[in-house]
Amino acid sequence: MYFTIEGYKSIGRYDPAADAIDRTMGIGEDGTHLLVLDRNTMFMPNTRSNTVTIVDNVEAGPATARTVDIPVPGETPEGIDLSPDGREIWTATRGDGGVSVIDVRTREVVQTWAWA
């Protein structure tokens, strides 16, 4: 079970069978909050950095996982979801009521709506 450690710019993994946290990994972005896990890739918005982080190979652990930080337009990305086909990440920005769509393959914002 994965979780964010918002105040420490990190994520962690809890092993219920061992009743222990068996790993943590620094993300380096401020306000890591919420997450979506798709197989071996994790996505999370970072509220105070105005970014979305993608962690590839997350199951292998911190030594081999790779992170990519994607700046998003708007203010305070918080909500996040993966499209049903796994091709897009959608993130909502709380500060301006916007939504940004990130192409998972290219790792770029491909569309944004704002309703400030």
LOPATOR-635343 format. One record per residue (C-alpha): x, y, z. Coordinates in nm, 3 decimals. Layout:
N
<r px="X" py="Y" pz="Z"/>
...
END
This chain:
116
<r px="0.000" py="0.000" pz="0.000"/>
<r px="0.155" py="0.332" pz="-0.110"/>
<r px="0.098" py="0.669" pz="0.057"/>
<r px="0.230" py="1.023" pz="0.035"/>
<r px="0.433" py="1.194" pz="0.306"/>
<r px="0.337" py="1.547" pz="0.209"/>
<r px="0.545" py="1.743" pz="0.459"/>
<r px="0.859" py="1.547" pz="0.374"/>
<r px="0.840" py="1.559" pz="-0.009"/>
<r px="0.819" py="1.179" pz="-0.015"/>
<r px="0.615" py="0.868" pz="-0.072"/>
<r px="0.616" py="0.548" pz="0.129"/>
<r px="0.502" py="0.189" pz="0.109"/>
<r px="0.330" py="-0.003" pz="0.387"/>
<r px="0.341" py="-0.384" pz="0.397"/>
<r px="0.027" py="-0.500" pz="0.582"/>
<r px="0.156" py="-0.859" pz="0.620"/>
<r px="0.463" py="-0.734" pz="0.806"/>
<r px="0.273" py="-0.443" pz="0.964"/>
<r px="0.563" py="-0.218" pz="0.869"/>
<r px="0.666" py="0.062" pz="0.636"/>
<r px="0.918" py="-0.112" pz="0.413"/>
<r px="1.036" py="0.180" pz="0.201"/>
<r px="1.024" py="0.553" pz="0.150"/>
<r px="1.139" py="0.760" pz="-0.146"/>
<r px="1.204" py="1.131" pz="-0.173"/>
<r px="1.023" py="1.309" pz="-0.453"/>
<r px="1.182" py="1.651" pz="-0.402"/>
<r px="0.867" py="1.848" pz="-0.479"/>
<r px="0.666" py="2.049" pz="-0.224"/>
<r px="0.325" py="1.928" pz="-0.119"/>
<r px="0.321" py="1.576" pz="-0.263"/>
<r px="-0.047" py="1.495" pz="-0.221"/>
<r px="-0.262" py="1.206" pz="-0.347"/>
<r px="-0.145" py="0.942" pz="-0.591"/>
<r px="-0.249" py="0.711" pz="-0.871"/>
<r px="-0.067" py="0.382" pz="-0.930"/>
<r px="-0.088" py="0.210" pz="-1.269"/>
<r px="0.107" py="-0.115" pz="-1.269"/>
<r px="0.465" py="0.003" pz="-1.209"/>
<r px="0.414" py="0.377" pz="-1.264"/>
<r px="0.293" py="0.626" pz="-1.004"/>
<r px="0.155" py="0.975" pz="-1.060"/>
<r px="0.111" py="1.244" pz="-0.795"/>
<r px="0.034" py="1.617" pz="-0.786"/>
<r px="0.259" py="1.845" pz="-0.582"/>
<r px="0.042" py="2.125" pz="-0.448"/>
<r px="0.309" py="2.381" pz="-0.363"/>
<r px="0.543" py="2.307" pz="-0.654"/>
<r px="0.272" py="2.331" pz="-0.924"/>
<r px="0.395" py="2.004" pz="-1.073"/>
<r px="0.288" py="1.646" pz="-1.130"/>
<r px="0.554" py="1.383" pz="-1.061"/>
<r px="0.567" py="1.056" pz="-1.252"/>
<r px="0.766" py="0.774" pz="-1.090"/>
<r px="0.860" py="0.497" pz="-1.332"/>
<r px="0.962" py="0.154" pz="-1.203"/>
<r px="0.827" py="0.240" pz="-0.857"/>
<r px="0.800" py="-0.127" pz="-0.753"/>
<r px="1.178" py="-0.172" pz="-0.787"/>
<r px="1.240" py="0.081" pz="-0.512"/>
<r px="1.426" py="0.409" pz="-0.475"/>
<r px="1.757" py="0.285" pz="-0.617"/>
<r px="1.614" py="0.216" pz="-0.965"/>
<r px="1.293" py="0.419" pz="-0.980"/>
<r px="1.304" py="0.728" pz="-1.203"/>
<r px="1.111" py="1.051" pz="-1.148"/>
<r px="0.993" py="1.313" pz="-1.396"/>
<r px="0.840" py="1.641" pz="-1.277"/>
<r px="0.593" py="1.808" pz="-1.513"/>
<r px="0.501" py="2.175" pz="-1.453"/>
<r px="0.128" py="2.237" pz="-1.484"/>
<r px="-0.048" py="2.565" pz="-1.556"/>
<r px="-0.277" py="2.694" pz="-1.287"/>
<r px="-0.245" py="2.709" pz="-0.914"/>
<r px="-0.219" py="2.424" pz="-0.663"/>
<r px="-0.263" py="2.093" pz="-0.849"/>
<r px="-0.441" py="1.858" pz="-0.616"/>
<r px="-0.690" py="1.618" pz="-0.771"/>
<r px="-0.553" py="1.348" pz="-1.000"/>
<r px="-0.686" py="1.058" pz="-1.205"/>
<r px="-0.576" py="0.829" pz="-1.486"/>
<r px="-0.795" py="0.799" pz="-1.796"/>
<r px="-0.958" py="0.456" pz="-1.842"/>
<r px="-0.726" py="0.376" pz="-2.134"/>
<r px="-0.416" py="0.476" pz="-1.931"/>
<r px="-0.301" py="0.733" pz="-2.187"/>
<r px="-0.373" py="1.053" pz="-1.994"/>
<r px="-0.338" py="1.190" pz="-1.644"/>
<r px="-0.592" py="1.454" pz="-1.544"/>
<r px="-0.512" py="1.693" pz="-1.261"/>
<r px="-0.735" py="1.961" pz="-1.112"/>
<r px="-0.587" py="2.287" pz="-0.985"/>
<r px="-0.759" py="2.402" pz="-0.668"/>
<r px="-0.634" py="2.762" pz="-0.683"/>
<r px="-0.803" py="2.849" pz="-1.013"/>
<r px="-1.054" py="2.569" pz="-1.076"/>
<r px="-0.861" py="2.447" pz="-1.379"/>
<r px="-0.790" py="2.104" pz="-1.522"/>
<r px="-0.477" py="1.996" pz="-1.707"/>
<r px="-0.437" py="1.684" pz="-1.919"/>
<r px="-0.093" py="1.520" pz="-1.938"/>
<r px="-0.004" py="1.272" pz="-2.210"/>
<r px="0.151" py="0.976" pz="-2.025"/>
<r px="0.373" py="0.875" pz="-2.318"/>
<r px="0.521" py="1.219" pz="-2.398"/>
<r px="0.508" py="1.349" pz="-2.038"/>
<r px="0.369" py="1.684" pz="-2.158"/>
<r px="0.062" py="1.892" pz="-2.076"/>
<r px="-0.154" py="1.863" pz="-2.388"/>
<r px="-0.464" py="2.056" pz="-2.280"/>
<r px="-0.574" py="2.292" pz="-2.004"/>
<r px="-0.903" py="2.448" pz="-1.898"/>
<r px="-0.931" py="2.724" pz="-1.639"/>
<r px="-1.242" py="2.865" pz="-1.476"/>
<r px="-1.104" py="3.135" pz="-1.248"/>
END
